[in-house]
Amino acid sequence: MRNVFAGALTVAVLLAITPGTALAWGQQAHAVIDRAAIEAIPDDGPVFLRKYEDYIATAATLPDAWRANWEGFSKIEEDPNHGWFREQFAFLKTIPRSRYEFVIALYKHYEAIKDSDPAAAARTNVRWTGTLPYAAMENYQRLIVCMRLVRAAQAAGKDPAFAEQACAFHAIRLAHYIGDGSEPLHDSVNSDGWRGPDPEGYTRDRSIHGRFESRFVEGMGLAVKDIAPRIGVPGHASGDMFAAVLAFLDTAGSKMETVYKLEKRDGFSNFADKDVRELIYAQTAQGATMLRDMLCRAWAESAKPAPEVSPSPIDFGNPAFNPETGSAPAD
C-alpha cells in the first residue's frame, strides 16, 4: 500500500504548489509532522494508518489548495479553518462549543463596535478570527465515524480497505489543522507581520510567516528523526478533547512573540541558528504529539457503541437548543 492513490498524490502535490495559494508550515514541515505522528502510533492504536503514511504525508498541504482566490466557494469556507487569532475574540469569556455560535458571537460584537471602533470591527469576523479548533474537532469526529466502519468490516470478516481509505483522507485534514495550530503565527493576529502598537520594533513585513515556517524549515532540512525522540507516550486518553485542542492552541500561541524576537536579531538568516531550530523542533514535535494522541483517542472512541443522544440536538425540546443556530452545541 506504499504506492496507494499514486495518481491522487500527484494531483495533491500539484495543487499544493499552485502559485497564489497561501501555504502553512510548508509541505516539508507538514509532512514531517504527519509521518512522525503515524510512526509513533502504538500497537494498540489505529495501526492501519501506517499503510497510508505516504499518501497522508504527500497530501499534507492539500487543504491549502482549497483556499485559492479562484476557488471562491471553497476559499470562503476553508480560509478560517487555518487560523485562531486569539486577540480578536478576547471579549468572549467562554469559547462556544459550536462553530455557528462562535460566528454569531463575532457578528454581534462587530455590530456593537462598528461605529465606535471601525478598525477593530473590520477584523471582527470569521475570516480574520479563524475557526481552527472547530475544523480540528469536526474532522476528529469524522475519524471516529469511519474508524467504526473499519472495526465493523473487520468484525464481519470483510475487507476494510475502503473504510481505511476514508479514514486516511480525514486524517489528512485533521493533521493539517493540528499542524497549523502548532505554528505560533497561526494563533495570533500577528500572523503576517506585527499589527498595532510596536514598542519592541518587530517587523511588519508579511514575509516573516513564510521565512519562518517554510524557508527556514527547508534550509535546516527538518526530518522525522529530528522530532521523533520528542514524542512521548500517548496522552489525552480521556477528558474533553475540545478543551485539549484549545489548550494546545494557547500553548503554541504563547510562542508567537518568540518568533518575532528571533527574526529581529536576524536569526532567520542562518539555518544553523540553534534557537530558531529549537523552536521549530519543539513546535513540530508538539504538533505530531497532539496529532498522534487524537488519532489514538479517535480509535479508542470508535470501539465504543455510538451513544444515544436524546433529545436530538436539533429537537426544539432539547434544553440546550439554540434557535439562532437551529441546534444545541456539541456536548
GIGIQUI-V463480 format. One record per pair of residues at least 12 apart in sequence whose C-alpha atoms are under 10 Angstrom apart, sorted by sequence separation. I is the first residue (numbers start at 0). J is the second residue. D is the distance in Angstrom with one decimal. If there is no record, write none. Layout:
BEGIN
i=[I	I]
j=[J	J]
d=[D	D]
END
This chain:
BEGIN
i=[37	65	66	108	109	149	150	191	192	193	313	314	315	36	37	64	65	66	88	91	109	110	146	148	149	150	191	192	261	262	312	313	314	12	37	38	63	90	91	106	109	148	149	189	191	192	193	261	312	313	34	37	62	63	66	90	105	108	109	147	148	149	190	191	192	311	312	313	36	62	88	107	108	145	146	149	189	190	191	192	258	311	312	34	35	63	88	91	105	106	107	145	146	148	149	190	191	257	258	261	310	312	34	37	62	63	87	90	105	106	144	145	148	190	191	257	312	33	34	37	62	104	105	106	145	146	147	189	33	88	104	105	145	146	258	34	35	102	103	104	142	144	145	146	257	258	30	33	34	102	103	144	145	308	30	33	34	101	102	105	142	143	184	185	30	32	33	101	102	141	142	145	184	254	30	31	33	34	141	142	183	29	30	31	33	99	102	142	143	182	29	30	32	98	102	139	142	184	28	29	30	31	101	102	138	141	142	184	254	27	29	30	101	140	141	182	183	26	27	29	30	138	139	182	251	26	28	29	99	138	139	142	251	26	27	28	87	98	101	137	138	141	250	26	27	87	98	138	139	140	179	25	26	98	99	138	139	251	25	26	87	88	98	137	138	139	250	251	24	87	88	96	97	98	137	138	23	87	96	135	136	22	25	87	95	134	135	138	247	248	22	23	98	134	135	247	22	23	87	88	96	135	136	22	87	88	134	135	136	15	21	22	83	84	86	87	134	135	247	11	15	20	21	82	83	84	85	133	134	14	15	16	20	21	22	82	83	84	85	132	8	12	13	15	16	19	20	21	79	80	81	82	83	84	131	132	135	244	8	11	12	14	15	17	18	20	21	79	80	82	83	84	130	131	243	3	4	7	8	11	12	14	15	16	17	19	20	21	78	79	81	82	83	84	211	1	2	3	5	8	9	10	11	12	13	14	15	16	19	20	78	79	80	81	82	83	131	132	211	0	1	2	3	4	5	8	9	11	12	14	15	18	19	20	76	77	78	79	80	81	82	83	131	218	244	0	1	2	3	4	7	8	11	14	15	17	19	75	76	79	80	81	82	208	211	218	219	220	243	0	1	2	3	7	8	10	11	13	14	75	78	79	80	81	207	208	211	215	216	218	219	229	230	0	1	2	5	12	77	78	79	80	207	210	215	218	219	229	0	1	8	11	14	77	78	80	81	214	215	217	218	219	226	227	231	240	0	76	77	79	80	81	131	214	215	216	226	229	230	234	235	79	80	131	201	207	211	215	221	225	226	229	230	233	234	129	203	211	214	215	219	225	226	227	228	229	230	232	233	235	236	240	21	77	129	201	202	210	211	215	219	223	226	227	230	231	234	235	236	23	128	129	201	202	210	221	222	225	226	229	230	233	234	235	22	23	128	129	200	201	216	221	225	226	229	230	232	233	234	236	237	128	199	200	201	202	207	215	216	219	223	227	232	233	235	236	127	187	199	201	202	215	223	226	227	230	233	234	235	236	186	187	201	221	226	233	234	237	185	186	193	200	201	216	233	236	237	180	186	187	199	211	215	216	223	236	180	183	186	187	190	122	181	182	183	185	186	187	189	193	177	180	181	183	184	185	186	187	188	189	192	212	180	181	183	184	186	187	211	179	180	181	182	183	184	186	187	177	180	181	182	183	184	185	189	177	180	181	183	184	179	180	182	183	184	181	182	183	183	184	183	184	182	241	239	81	82	80	81	183	80	81	83	182	183	81	82	83	182	81	82	181	80	81	183	80	82	83	84	85	86	87	181	182	45	82	83	84	85	86	87	139	181	182	47	82	83	84	85	86	139	180	181	82	83	84	85	86	180	181	182	45	81	82	83	84	136	178	179	181	182	81	82	83	84	136	178	180	181	82	84	135	177	178	180	181	83	178	179	82	133	136	177	178	181	59	62	132	135	177	178	54	58	61	62	132	176	177	59	60	61	62	132	133	175	177	178	47	51	55	59	60	63	132	133	174	177	178	47	50	51	54	55	58	59	62	131	132	174	177	50	54	55	57	58	59	60	61	62	131	176	48	51	52	55	56	59	60	132	174	175	47	48	51	55	59	60	132	174	177	47	50	51	54	55	58	59	131	173	174	45	48	49	56	60	47	48	51	52	55	56	59	174	47	55	170	173	174	45	173	48	170	170	166	37	33	33	36	33	30	33	29	32	33	32	30	33	29	30	32	33	96	29	32	96	29	31	94	29	30	94	146	150	29	32	149	28	29	147	151	24	28	94	139	142	143	146	147	150	151	23	142	143	145	146	147	149	150	23	140	143	144	145	146	147	148	24	25	139	143	144	146	147	23	24	135	139	142	143	146	147	23	24	141	142	143	144	145	146	147	22	23	24	136	139	140	143	144	147	24	135	139	142	143	147	23	142	143	4	24	140	143	3	23	24	140	144	23	83	143	85	84	85	83	82	83	85	84	83	29	24	25	28	29	23	24	27	28	38	22	23	24	25	26	27	22	24	25	26	27	35	36	21	24	25	28	34	35	39	23	24	25	27	28	32	34	35	38	39	44	22	23	24	26	27	31	32	33	35	36	22	24	25	26	31	32	35	36	39	41	24	25	28	30	31	35	39	40	41	27	28	30	31	34	35	39	40	27	28	31	32	35	36	39	27	28	31	32	35	31	103	100	103	102	100	99	100	99	98	99	100	97	99	100	100	97	99	97	98	96	97	98	96	97	95	96	97	95	96	45	48	44	35	36	39	40	44	46	35	36	38	39	45	46	32	33	36	37	40	41	44	45	28	32	35	36	37	39	40	44	45	28	31	32	35	36	39	40	43	44	45	46	31	32	33	34	35	36	37	38	39	44	45	29	32	33	36	37	40	41	44	45	24	28	31	32	33	35	36	40	43	44	31	32	35	36	43	29	32	33	34	36	37	29	32	33	36	37	24	32]
j=[49	77	78	120	121	161	162	203	204	205	325	326	327	49	50	77	78	79	101	104	122	123	159	161	162	163	204	205	274	275	325	326	327	26	51	52	77	104	105	120	123	162	163	203	205	206	207	275	326	327	49	52	77	78	81	105	120	123	124	162	163	164	205	206	207	326	327	328	52	78	104	123	124	161	162	165	205	206	207	208	274	327	328	51	52	80	105	108	122	123	124	162	163	165	166	207	208	274	275	278	327	329	52	55	80	81	105	108	123	124	162	163	166	208	209	275	330	52	53	56	81	123	124	125	164	165	166	208	53	108	124	125	165	166	278	55	56	123	124	125	163	165	166	167	278	279	52	55	56	124	125	166	167	330	53	56	57	124	125	128	165	166	207	208	54	56	57	125	126	165	166	169	208	278	55	56	58	59	166	167	208	55	56	57	59	125	128	168	169	208	56	57	59	125	129	166	169	211	56	57	58	59	129	130	166	169	170	212	282	56	58	59	130	169	170	211	212	56	57	59	60	168	169	212	281	57	59	60	130	169	170	173	282	58	59	60	119	130	133	169	170	173	282	59	60	120	131	171	172	173	212	59	60	132	133	172	173	285	60	61	122	123	133	172	173	174	285	286	60	123	124	132	133	134	173	174	60	124	133	172	173	60	63	125	133	172	173	176	285	286	61	62	137	173	174	286	62	63	127	128	136	175	176	63	128	129	175	176	177	57	63	64	125	126	128	129	176	177	289	54	58	63	64	125	126	127	128	176	177	58	59	60	64	65	66	126	127	128	129	176	53	57	58	60	61	64	65	66	124	125	126	127	128	129	176	177	180	289	54	57	58	60	61	63	64	66	67	125	126	128	129	130	176	177	289	50	51	54	55	58	59	61	62	63	64	66	67	68	125	126	128	129	130	131	258	49	50	51	53	56	57	58	59	60	61	62	63	64	67	68	126	127	128	129	130	131	179	180	259	49	50	51	52	53	54	57	58	60	61	63	64	67	68	69	125	126	127	128	129	130	131	132	180	267	293	50	51	52	53	54	57	58	61	64	65	67	69	125	126	129	130	131	132	258	261	268	269	270	293	51	52	53	54	58	59	61	62	64	65	126	129	130	131	132	258	259	262	266	267	269	270	280	281	52	53	54	57	64	129	130	131	132	259	262	267	270	271	281	53	54	61	64	67	130	131	133	134	267	268	270	271	272	279	280	284	293	54	130	131	133	134	135	185	268	269	270	280	283	284	288	289	134	135	186	256	262	266	270	276	280	281	284	285	288	289	185	259	267	270	271	275	281	282	283	284	285	286	288	289	291	292	296	78	134	186	258	259	267	268	272	276	280	283	284	287	288	291	292	293	81	186	187	259	260	268	279	280	283	284	287	288	291	292	293	81	82	187	188	259	260	275	280	284	285	288	289	291	292	293	295	296	188	259	260	261	262	267	275	276	279	283	287	292	293	295	296	188	248	260	262	263	276	284	287	288	291	294	295	296	297	248	249	263	283	288	295	296	299	248	249	256	263	264	279	296	299	300	244	250	251	263	275	279	280	287	300	245	248	251	252	255	188	247	248	249	251	252	253	255	259	244	247	248	250	251	252	253	254	255	256	259	279	248	249	251	252	254	255	279	248	249	250	251	252	253	255	256	247	250	251	252	253	254	255	259	248	251	252	254	255	251	252	254	255	256	254	255	256	257	258	258	259	258	329	330	175	176	175	176	278	176	177	179	278	279	178	179	180	279	179	180	279	179	180	282	180	182	183	184	185	186	187	281	282	146	183	184	185	186	187	188	240	282	283	149	184	185	186	187	188	241	282	283	185	186	187	188	189	283	284	285	149	185	186	187	188	240	282	283	285	286	186	187	188	189	241	283	285	286	188	190	241	283	284	286	287	190	285	286	190	241	244	285	286	289	168	171	241	244	286	287	164	168	171	172	242	286	287	170	171	172	173	243	244	286	288	289	159	163	167	171	172	175	244	245	286	289	290	160	163	164	167	168	171	172	175	244	245	287	290	164	168	169	171	172	173	174	175	176	245	290	163	166	167	170	171	174	175	247	289	290	163	164	167	171	175	176	248	290	293	164	167	168	171	172	175	176	248	290	291	163	166	167	174	178	166	167	170	171	174	175	178	293	167	175	290	293	294	166	294	170	293	294	294	170	170	171	174	173	171	174	171	174	175	175	174	177	174	175	177	178	241	175	178	242	176	178	241	177	178	242	294	298	178	181	298	178	179	297	301	175	179	245	290	293	294	297	298	301	302	175	294	295	297	298	299	301	302	176	293	296	297	298	299	300	301	178	179	293	297	298	300	301	178	179	290	294	297	298	301	302	179	180	297	298	299	300	301	302	303	179	180	181	293	296	297	300	301	304	182	293	297	300	301	305	182	301	302	164	184	300	303	164	184	185	301	305	185	245	305	248	248	249	248	248	249	252	252	252	212	208	209	212	213	208	209	212	213	223	208	209	210	211	212	213	209	211	212	213	214	222	223	209	212	213	216	222	223	227	212	213	214	216	217	221	223	224	227	228	233	212	213	214	216	217	221	222	223	225	226	213	215	216	217	222	223	226	227	230	232	216	217	220	222	223	227	231	232	233	220	221	223	224	227	228	232	233	221	222	225	226	229	230	233	222	223	226	227	230	227	323	321	324	324	323	323	324	324	324	325	326	324	326	327	328	326	328	327	328	327	328	329	328	329	328	329	330	329	330	291	294	291	283	284	287	288	292	294	284	285	287	288	294	295	282	283	286	287	290	291	294	295	279	283	286	287	288	290	291	295	296	280	283	284	287	288	291	292	295	296	297	298	284	285	286	287	288	289	290	291	292	297	298	283	286	287	290	291	294	295	298	299	279	283	286	287	288	290	291	295	298	299	287	288	291	292	299	286	289	290	291	293	294	287	290	291	294	295	283	291]
d=[6.2	6.7	5.9	8.0	7.9	8.4	9.1	7.5	5.0	8.4	6.2	7.4	8.9	10.0	9.7	9.6	8.3	9.7	9.5	8.2	8.5	9.4	9.7	9.3	5.3	9.7	7.1	4.7	7.7	8.9	8.5	4.5	8.3	8.9	9.2	8.4	8.3	9.7	9.0	9.2	5.6	6.0	6.1	8.8	4.3	7.4	9.4	6.8	5.2	6.4	8.9	6.9	7.7	8.3	9.9	9.4	9.5	7.3	7.3	8.8	8.4	9.6	8.1	6.8	6.4	8.6	4.7	9.5	9.7	9.3	9.1	9.4	9.0	9.7	7.3	9.5	9.4	10.0	6.4	7.6	9.9	8.3	7.3	10.0	9.7	9.9	7.5	9.5	9.7	7.2	9.7	6.0	7.4	9.6	8.6	8.5	5.6	9.8	8.0	9.7	10.0	8.1	6.3	9.3	9.3	8.5	9.0	8.4	6.1	6.4	9.7	7.5	9.4	6.6	8.7	9.2	9.2	7.8	8.1	9.5	8.9	9.8	5.7	8.4	9.2	8.8	10.0	9.5	9.5	9.0	9.4	7.1	6.6	6.6	8.3	8.0	9.7	9.7	9.2	9.9	9.9	9.9	5.7	10.0	8.6	9.8	9.4	7.0	6.2	7.3	9.2	8.7	9.5	9.5	9.0	5.7	9.7	9.9	6.1	8.6	8.3	8.6	9.3	9.1	10.0	8.3	9.3	8.5	9.8	9.4	5.7	8.8	7.0	8.5	7.8	7.4	10.0	9.8	8.1	8.6	9.8	9.9	4.4	9.9	7.4	10.0	9.4	9.1	9.9	9.7	7.3	6.5	9.2	9.8	9.5	10.0	6.1	9.3	9.8	9.1	8.1	9.3	10.0	8.7	9.7	6.8	7.0	9.0	9.1	9.0	9.3	5.7	8.5	9.4	9.2	9.5	9.7	8.5	9.2	5.8	8.2	9.7	7.8	7.6	9.7	7.9	9.2	6.9	9.9	6.0	8.0	8.7	7.1	8.6	8.9	9.8	8.4	7.2	9.6	9.6	7.6	9.5	9.8	6.6	9.3	9.6	9.8	9.3	9.1	9.8	9.9	9.1	5.9	9.0	9.7	6.7	6.4	8.4	7.3	9.4	7.6	7.8	6.0	9.8	5.5	9.6	9.6	9.1	8.9	6.5	9.6	9.8	7.6	8.6	8.5	9.3	7.8	8.8	8.3	7.9	8.0	7.3	9.7	9.9	9.9	8.5	5.4	9.3	8.5	9.9	9.6	9.9	9.6	7.6	8.3	8.7	9.1	7.5	7.8	7.2	10.0	8.7	9.7	5.7	5.8	9.8	9.9	5.9	10.0	9.7	6.6	8.1	9.8	9.7	8.4	9.2	7.0	6.7	7.8	9.6	8.0	6.8	8.1	9.9	9.8	7.2	7.2	9.6	9.4	9.4	8.7	8.8	6.2	9.9	9.1	8.6	8.6	4.9	8.6	8.0	8.8	6.9	9.9	5.7	9.4	9.5	8.4	7.4	9.6	9.4	9.7	8.3	5.9	6.2	6.4	8.5	9.4	8.4	6.5	7.5	6.5	8.7	5.7	9.8	9.9	6.4	7.6	6.3	8.7	7.1	4.6	9.0	9.9	8.3	9.1	8.6	9.2	8.5	9.0	5.4	8.9	6.9	8.2	9.3	7.4	9.3	5.1	9.7	9.2	4.9	10.0	4.6	6.1	9.4	7.9	9.1	9.3	7.2	9.5	9.5	8.6	8.9	8.5	8.0	9.4	9.5	6.5	8.0	6.7	7.7	6.6	7.3	9.6	6.8	6.4	5.7	8.5	8.4	9.7	9.3	6.3	8.5	9.7	9.5	7.9	6.4	8.8	7.9	7.6	8.5	5.2	8.9	7.7	9.8	9.7	9.3	9.2	7.1	5.9	7.2	5.4	7.6	7.3	9.9	9.4	5.6	6.6	9.8	8.2	6.9	9.8	6.2	5.7	5.4	8.9	8.6	9.5	9.6	9.0	4.2	4.7	5.4	8.7	9.3	9.7	9.9	9.0	9.0	9.9	6.7	7.5	7.4	6.8	8.5	9.9	9.3	9.4	9.1	8.5	7.9	7.8	5.2	4.3	9.1	8.8	10.0	8.4	9.7	10.0	8.8	5.2	8.6	9.9	9.2	6.2	7.7	9.9	9.3	9.8	8.8	6.8	7.8	8.2	9.2	6.5	5.8	6.8	7.9	8.9	7.8	9.6	8.2	9.6	9.2	9.5	7.6	8.4	8.7	8.2	9.0	8.8	9.1	9.4	9.7	9.7	8.2	9.3	9.9	9.8	9.9	5.7	9.7	9.2	9.8	8.4	8.3	6.0	9.7	6.3	8.5	8.6	9.0	8.3	9.1	9.1	7.6	9.7	6.2	8.9	7.0	7.7	6.2	7.7	7.7	8.3	9.2	9.9	6.8	9.2	9.5	9.8	9.9	9.4	9.9	8.8	8.3	9.6	8.8	8.8	10.0	7.6	9.0	9.6	9.0	8.9	9.9	7.3	7.1	10.0	9.8	7.5	9.9	7.2	7.3	7.3	7.4	8.8	6.2	8.7	8.1	9.4	9.8	6.1	9.5	9.1	8.6	9.5	9.7	5.3	9.4	5.6	7.3	5.7	7.5	9.6	9.8	8.8	9.8	9.5	7.3	9.5	8.1	8.8	9.0	8.4	9.3	9.7	5.5	8.7	8.0	7.9	7.8	9.6	9.6	9.9	7.9	9.0	8.5	8.2	9.8	9.6	8.7	8.9	9.1	8.9	5.8	7.9	9.9	8.8	8.1	7.1	8.4	9.2	8.5	9.3	9.0	9.9	8.8	7.0	9.4	6.6	9.7	6.3	9.5	9.7	7.6	8.5	9.9	8.9	7.6	9.5	8.1	9.9	7.5	8.9	8.2	9.7	9.0	9.4	9.8	9.3	8.5	9.0	9.6	9.8	9.4	9.6	8.3	7.2	6.4	8.5	9.5	7.6	9.0	9.1	8.8	4.8	9.0	8.0	8.3	8.5	7.8	6.8	8.6	8.6	7.6	8.5	9.9	9.8	8.9	8.7	8.1	5.7	9.5	5.1	7.1	9.3	7.1	8.7	9.5	9.1	8.5	6.5	4.7	9.8	7.6	9.5	9.0	9.7	5.4	7.7	7.2	8.4	8.6	9.4	8.7	7.0	8.0	5.6	5.7	9.9	8.2	8.7	4.7	8.8	9.7	8.4	8.4	8.8	7.9	7.7	9.5	9.8	9.6	9.7	8.4	8.5	9.8	6.1	9.8	7.2	9.1	9.5	9.7	10.0	9.4	7.4	7.7	8.4	6.3	7.2	9.6	9.4	7.6	8.0	9.9	9.7	9.9	8.8	9.6	8.9	8.4	9.2	6.4	8.4	10.0	9.3	7.0	6.3	6.6	7.1	9.3	5.5	7.6	9.4	8.6	6.2	5.0	5.7	6.4	10.0	9.3	6.5	4.9	4.7	4.1	7.1	9.2	9.9	8.7	9.5	9.8	7.1	6.0	6.5	4.8	7.9	8.9	9.5	6.5	8.3	9.2	7.9	8.2	8.1	6.7	7.3	9.7	5.1	9.0	8.1	8.9	9.9	9.6	7.5	8.8	9.7	8.8	8.2	8.7	8.4	8.2	9.4	5.3	9.0	10.0	8.3	7.4	8.0	6.0	7.4	9.7	9.0	7.9	6.7	9.5	9.5	8.2	9.4	8.3	8.1	9.8	9.8	9.3	9.6	9.8	8.9	9.7	8.7	6.5	5.9	8.8	8.7	6.4	9.8	8.4	7.3	8.0	9.3	9.4	7.9	7.9	7.3	6.9	7.9	7.1	9.5	6.7	8.4	6.4	9.8	8.7	9.4	9.4	9.4	9.8	9.4	8.3	8.7	9.5	9.5	7.5	9.7	8.5	7.2	7.7	7.4	6.7	9.7	9.3	9.4	7.2	8.8	6.6	5.4	6.2	9.8	8.2	6.2	9.6	9.7	9.4	9.4	8.6	9.2	9.5	10.0	9.1	7.7	9.1	9.7	8.0	9.6	9.3	9.9	9.6	6.5	9.9	9.9	8.6	9.9	9.3	9.5	9.2	9.9	9.0	8.9	9.3	9.9	9.0	8.7	9.8	7.8	9.9	10.0	9.0	8.2	9.0	9.9	9.9	6.4	9.9	8.0	8.4	9.1	9.3	9.8	7.9	9.2	9.3	8.2	7.9	6.9	6.8	9.6	9.8	9.8	10.0	9.5	9.4	9.4	9.9	9.4	6.2	9.9	9.9	8.3	8.2	9.5	9.9	9.4	9.9	8.9	9.8	9.5	8.8	7.6	8.2	7.8	9.6	8.7	7.9	10.0	9.7	6.3	9.8	9.1	7.5	9.6	9.9	8.7	8.8	9.6	9.3	8.7	8.7	7.6	9.7	7.1	5.0	9.5	8.9	4.9	8.5	6.7	9.9	7.7	6.4	6.5	5.8	6.8	6.3	9.9	9.1	8.1	8.5	9.3	8.3	8.4	8.6	9.7	9.8	9.2	9.6	9.2	7.3	6.5	6.9	8.8	7.0	9.7	6.8	9.8	5.2	8.9	8.3	8.6	9.0	9.4	9.8	9.4	9.9	9.4	9.6	9.5	9.6	8.9	8.3	9.6	9.7	9.2	9.9	8.3	7.8	9.8	9.4	8.2	8.8	8.9	9.9	8.6	8.1	7.7	9.9	8.4	7.7	9.4	7.6	9.2	9.7	7.8	9.8	9.8	9.8	7.6	8.2	8.2	6.4	7.9	10.0	8.9	9.3	9.2	4.4	4.9	6.7	9.5	5.5	7.6	7.0	5.6	8.4	7.3	8.1	10.0	6.9	8.2	8.5	9.8	9.7	9.4	7.7	9.3	9.7	6.7	7.4	9.0	9.1	9.5	9.9	8.6	10.0	8.2	9.2	6.0	7.4	7.3	8.4	7.4	8.7	8.1	8.6	9.5	9.1	5.3	5.9	8.6	9.4	8.0	8.5	6.9	8.8	9.0	9.4	9.6	8.6	8.1	7.3	8.1	9.3	8.5	10.0	8.2	8.6	8.2	9.2	8.6	9.3	8.3	9.5	8.2	8.6	8.5	10.0	7.8	8.7	6.7	6.3	9.5	9.6	9.7	8.8	9.5	9.7	7.9	9.1	8.9	8.2	8.6	9.2	5.0	9.5	5.5	6.3	7.7	5.6	9.6	9.1	7.7	9.8	9.4	9.3	9.3	8.7	8.7	9.8	9.5	9.9	8.1	9.9	9.8	8.3	7.1	9.2	9.6	9.6	8.3	8.4	9.9	9.3	7.8	6.3	9.0	5.9	9.5	4.7	9.7	10.0	6.2	5.2	9.4	9.9	7.9	7.0	6.0	6.2	6.8	8.3	8.4	8.3	8.6	9.6	9.2	8.8	8.7	8.2	8.3	8.2	8.5	8.7	9.4	9.1	5.8	8.3	6.4	6.5	6.1	6.5	8.1	8.3	6.3	8.7	9.9	7.1	10.0	4.8	9.8	9.4	4.6	7.1	9.0	7.5	8.3	8.5	8.3	8.3	8.9	9.2	9.9	7.8	9.8	9.8	8.6	9.3	8.3	8.6	8.7	9.8	9.2	9.5]
END
